[in-house]
Amino acid sequence: MRIREIKLILAPTDFSPTSDRALDVAIDIARMTGASIEVLHVNLEAMWVLPPPGDVIASPVDMTEVLANSSMQLDAAVARVRAAGIHCTGVAESGRTDAEIVDYARKREAGLIVVGSHGRHGIGHVLIGSVAEKVVRHAPCPILVVPSAEQEEPRVSPADEEAEPELSAAQQPA
């Protein structure tokens, strides 16, 4: 697949700064390709996991306020993309985040998924897992994973490695 052939970019969001950063990247790619963007938010279903031989059961929690808040945030994300001059729609689904992203990308025939990664390590990764990692494993199209700002480390380009070190005026040879 060539980048110019991308017609639809799927931008999943949890409304975090990392997702906002990924949306900025999706906007940049859409500008280069002429693709439209669909912003997808997955509302988690409230559930309890019972120890074996138990099961997963849905919790009777009133999600009205949570859904209303996420709807407003989704509308704001879509408005932000449209303000950048990109055709955009937004959709909310409910379920397991990684599975819903993959299913939705397949259903809509997305050409690219641009997703943020929080970069959790250790116990946080074990307990919460990585949605981005799971999406990468199962997605029907290419994926661009955008790291959180905290994950970014200064990178040295090959040109920088070959450059002569700069000397201060005090270090200059006489």
N, C-alpha and C positions, 0 to 999 in steps of 0.2 A: 504494500500500500504506500502510496505517495502522500505527502502531507497536503498537497493541493487537492487531493481527492476527498478529504474529510469534509463531510456536509453537516455533521452533528457532533458537538462536543458535550459529553455528559460531565457535569461538575457537581458531584455529591458534596453536601455541606452539613456540618453540625453546628454552624454559626460561630465557630471558634476563630481566633486570629489566624490559625493555620489554614483553615478552610477559606478564609478571606484571601489569604495569600495565594492559595491554589486557584481561586476564582480570578484573581488578577492575571495569573499565567494563562488561564483559559481565555480570557478576554484578549490578551496579546496574540495568542495563536489564532483565535477567530478573526482578528483583524488581518492577519497574514493570509489566511486561507479562505475567508469569506464564509466560514461555517457559522451556523447558529449554535446557541448554547441552551441546554436544558439544565436548570439547577434542580437537583433532587435532594430532598430531605427525608430521612427515614425516622419516623417516630417509633421509639422502642415500645414494645408492649410490656406493661407491668406484669412480671411473672415471678414465681418463686421456684427455686430448684430444691427438691426434696432429696435427702440422701437415699441411696439404694435400700430397698427396692423401689423407692419413690419415683416420681416423675416430675415433669415441669407442669405447673398449673398457672393459669392466668389469674391475676389478682383483680379483685373488684374495686379498682382505684378509679376515681373520677378524673379523667384526663382532659376535661373540657378546657380548663385554664391553660394547661400545657399546650394543647393543640392550637388554641387561639393565639398564644404567644409565638409558637413556631410558624404559624401562618403569616403573622405580621412580619417576622424576620425573613421568611421566604419571599414575601412581596417586596421587601426592601432590597434583597439580593438581586431579584429580577429587575427592579427599577434601576439599580446600579449598573447592571449590564446594558440595559436599554439606553441609559444616559451616555454610555460609551459608543452608542451607535450600532450595537450588535442586536440582531433578532434573538429574542430570548423568551422562554417559557419556564414556568416553575411547577413542580409537582411534589406532593407529599405522599409517601407510602408508609405503611406500618409493617413491622416485622423485625427480623434479624438484619442488621445493617448491611453486612457484606453480601448476603444472599440477595437482598432486595436490589442492591446496586448492580450486581451481575445480571440478575433477571431483567431488570429494567433496561440495561444496556443492550441485552440480547433482543428484547421486545421492540425497542426503538431503533435498532440497528445503528447504534452509536459508532462513529469512526474512531473516537478517542475518548478515554476517561482521564480527567485531570483531578487527582485526589491529593489532599494534604495528608501528611504523616506527622503525628505528634512525637514520634521518636521515643516512645517509652522503652525502658530497658528493665532488666531484672524482674522483680516481683510484679511491678506494674504491667509489664508485658505479659507475664504469665497469667495474672488475674483478669486483665481487661482484653489482652490480645491485641493484634494489630489488624484493624479493618483493612487498611491499605494492603497489607501482606496477603490477606485472604482474597481480596479482589484481584490482586496480581496473579494469583494461582489459578483463578477460575474465569477470568474475564474473556469475553468473546472478541475483544479488540485490543489494540495497543493501549497502554496506560502510562501516564506520566505522573510520577509521585513527587510531590513538592514538599521538601522538608520544612519543618517549623523554623522560625528565625533563631530559636535557641540551638537548633541542631547544626546550623551553618558554622563552619569553621573557615578561617581564612585559607584560601587556596593559593598555591604558588604555581604560576604558569611556567612552562618550560623556558620561556624567554627570560623570566625573572631569575631562574636558577643559573642561567649562563651569564647574566649581567655582572659587571664588576661591582663590588660593594662600594657604596658611596662613603667618602671620607669627610669628616667635618673639617673646618678650616684649621683647627688645631692639629689635625692628623696629616695635613697635606705636607708632602716633602718640600723642603726649602730650596 
